Amino acid sequence: MLSGDWQLAFTYHLFSPFLLIALTLIGIGAIAPPKLAHSLSFFVEQWERRTGLTSLALIALVGYWLIRLIIFQKPFFALIYGS
């Protein structure tokens, strides 16, 4: 995905763009000055409390993997084993 191949990123995992956003926020928070890091963490915490995003993301992730493993078994294993 970092090389610009969005289709390949979605082929490997539907949630890859969201992971990139989360890792970017974590990286910014890790290297930011303490005041900015606190403001960022407060903003993310308040946003998560209003939206319930963590719960929704967990439910969506479990549902995605169940669908991928139960319904799309052959394409999934072909992706994993390269055949």
Backbone as numpy.savetxt, mean C-alpha at the origin, in Angstrom:
# Nx Ny Nz CAx CAy CAz Cx Cy Cz
7.52 0.12 -10.36 6.69 1.30 -10.36 7.57 2.55 -10.36
8.68 2.48 -9.67 9.56 3.65 -9.64 10.16 3.93 -11.01
10.23 2.90 -11.84 10.76 3.09 -13.19 9.67 3.55 -14.16
8.44 3.66 -13.69 7.36 4.17 -14.52 6.47 3.09 -15.11
6.70 1.84 -14.78 5.89 0.75 -15.33 4.73 0.45 -14.37
3.69 1.26 -14.47 2.54 1.14 -13.57 1.78 -0.16 -13.79
1.68 -0.61 -15.03 0.95 -1.84 -15.32 1.62 -3.03 -14.62
2.94 -3.08 -14.67 3.66 -4.16 -14.00 3.47 -4.07 -12.49
3.49 -2.86 -11.95 3.29 -2.68 -10.51 1.92 -3.20 -10.10
0.88 -2.89 -10.88 -0.46 -3.38 -10.56 -0.58 -4.88 -10.78
0.21 -5.43 -11.71 0.19 -6.87 -11.93 0.72 -7.60 -10.70
1.80 -7.07 -10.14 2.37 -7.70 -8.95 1.49 -7.50 -7.72
0.99 -6.31 -7.54 0.14 -6.05 -6.37 -0.68 -4.79 -6.59
-1.98 -4.92 -6.40 -2.91 -3.82 -6.62 -2.66 -2.64 -5.69
-2.11 -2.92 -4.51 -1.93 -1.87 -3.51 -0.56 -1.21 -3.58
0.23 -1.49 -4.60 1.60 -0.94 -4.66 1.65 0.59 -4.65
0.75 1.31 -5.33 0.83 2.78 -5.23 0.58 3.30 -3.81
-0.30 2.64 -3.09 -0.59 3.05 -1.72 0.60 2.77 -0.80
1.29 1.67 -1.07 2.49 1.36 -0.31 3.57 2.40 -0.56
3.71 2.82 -1.80 4.69 3.85 -2.13 4.39 5.17 -1.41
3.13 5.54 -1.36 2.73 6.76 -0.64 3.03 6.63 0.85
2.68 5.48 1.43 2.92 5.27 2.86 4.41 5.28 3.18
5.21 4.62 2.36 6.65 4.60 2.61 7.27 5.98 2.43
6.74 6.76 1.51 7.22 8.13 1.33 6.93 8.96 2.58
5.73 8.85 3.11 5.38 9.58 4.33 6.24 9.14 5.51
6.48 7.84 5.62 7.33 7.34 6.70 8.76 7.87 6.55
9.27 7.85 5.32 10.61 8.37 5.07 10.74 9.85 5.39
9.74 10.62 4.99 9.75 12.06 5.30 9.71 12.27 6.81
8.85 11.52 7.49 8.76 11.65 8.94 10.05 11.24 9.65
10.78 10.29 9.06 12.01 9.81 9.70 13.15 10.82 9.60
13.19 11.58 8.52 14.31 12.50 8.35 13.94 13.96 8.62
12.68 14.21 8.86 12.23 15.59 9.10 12.64 16.07 10.49
12.75 17.36 10.65 12.98 17.91 11.99 11.83 17.50 12.93
12.09 17.37 14.21 11.07 16.88 15.14 9.73 17.61 15.07
9.75 18.93 14.93 8.49 19.68 14.89 7.67 19.30 13.65
8.33 19.21 12.50 7.64 18.82 11.27 7.17 17.37 11.33
8.01 16.49 11.89 7.63 15.08 12.03 6.41 14.93 12.93
6.36 15.70 14.00 5.20 15.66 14.90 3.95 16.16 14.18
4.08 17.25 13.44 2.93 17.77 12.69 2.43 16.77 11.66
3.35 16.13 10.98 2.98 15.13 9.99 2.28 13.95 10.64
2.84 13.45 11.74 2.21 12.31 12.41 0.84 12.69 12.98
0.69 13.91 13.49 -0.60 14.36 14.00 -1.63 14.44 12.86
-1.21 14.98 11.72 -2.11 15.07 10.56 -2.56 13.68 10.11
-1.61 12.76 9.99 -1.94 11.40 9.54 -2.85 10.72 10.55
-2.56 10.89 11.83 -3.40 10.28 12.87 -4.83 10.81 12.81
-4.99 12.11 12.71 -6.33 12.70 12.65 -7.08 12.26 11.39
-6.37 12.21 10.29 -6.99 11.79 9.02 -7.43 10.34 9.11
-6.60 9.48 9.72 -6.95 8.08 9.86 -8.15 7.91 10.80
-8.20 8.67 11.86 -9.34 8.57 12.79 -10.65 9.00 12.13
-10.59 10.03 11.27 -11.81 10.49 10.59 -12.27 9.49 9.53
-11.32 8.90 8.83 -11.69 8.04 7.70 -11.75 6.56 8.04
-11.07 6.14 9.09 -11.00 4.71 9.39 -10.22 3.95 8.34
-9.26 4.61 7.73 -8.54 4.05 6.60 -7.80 2.76 6.93
-7.26 2.65 8.13 -6.51 1.44 8.49 -7.42 0.22 8.44
-8.60 0.33 9.00 -9.55 -0.80 8.97 -9.99 -1.12 7.55
-10.30 -0.08 6.79 -10.72 -0.31 5.41 -9.60 -0.92 4.59
-8.39 -0.48 4.78 -7.25 -1.02 4.03 -7.01 -2.48 4.39
-7.12 -2.82 5.66 -6.92 -4.20 6.07 -7.99 -5.11 5.49
-9.24 -4.69 5.54 -10.33 -5.47 4.96 -10.14 -5.63 3.46
-9.79 -4.54 2.78 -9.57 -4.60 1.33 -8.39 -5.49 0.99
-7.33 -5.43 1.77 -6.15 -6.25 1.50 -6.45 -7.74 1.67
-7.15 -8.10 2.72 -7.52 -9.50 2.93 -8.45 -9.96 1.82
-9.44 -9.14 1.46 -10.34 -9.49 0.37 -9.61 -9.65 -0.94
-8.68 -8.75 -1.22 -7.89 -8.83 -2.46 -7.12 -10.13 -2.53
-6.46 -10.50 -1.45 -5.67 -11.73 -1.47 -6.56 -12.96 -1.54
-7.69 -12.95 -0.87 -8.60 -14.10 -0.98 -9.09 -14.29 -2.41
-9.48 -13.19 -3.04 -9.91 -13.27 -4.44 -8.77 -13.74 -5.32
-7.60 -13.19 -5.09 -6.45 -13.55 -5.93 -6.06 -15.02 -5.74
-6.15 -15.53 -4.53 -5.75 -16.92 -4.28 -6.84 -17.93 -4.61
-8.10 -17.54 -4.47 -9.18 -18.49 -4.71 -9.66 -18.45 -6.15
-9.92 -17.28 -6.67 -10.51 -17.16 -8.01 -9.45 -17.14 -9.10
-8.37 -16.42 -8.88 -7.34 -16.26 -9.91 -6.08 -17.04 -9.56
-6.24 -18.33 -9.24 -5.10 -19.14 -8.83 -4.05 -19.30 -9.93
-4.49 -19.67 -11.11 -3.53 -19.95 -12.20 -2.70 -18.72 -12.56
-3.33 -17.55 -12.80 -2.49 -16.38 -13.11 -1.56 -15.99 -11.96
-2.04 -16.18 -10.73 -1.21 -15.83 -9.58 0.02 -16.72 -9.50
-0.18 -18.03 -9.63 0.96 -18.95 -9.56 1.87 -18.80 -10.77
1.32 -18.45 -11.92 2.15 -18.18 -13.09 3.02 -16.96 -12.84
2.49 -15.97 -12.18 3.26 -14.77 -11.85 4.39 -15.11 -10.88
4.09 -15.94 -9.89 5.06 -16.30 -8.87 6.18 -17.17 -9.46
5.78 -18.20 -10.20 6.76 -19.17 -10.71 7.30 -18.82 -12.08
6.79 -17.78 -12.70 7.32 -17.33 -13.96 7.00 -18.20 -15.16
5.90 -18.92 -15.09 5.54 -19.78 -16.24 4.25 -19.33 -16.87
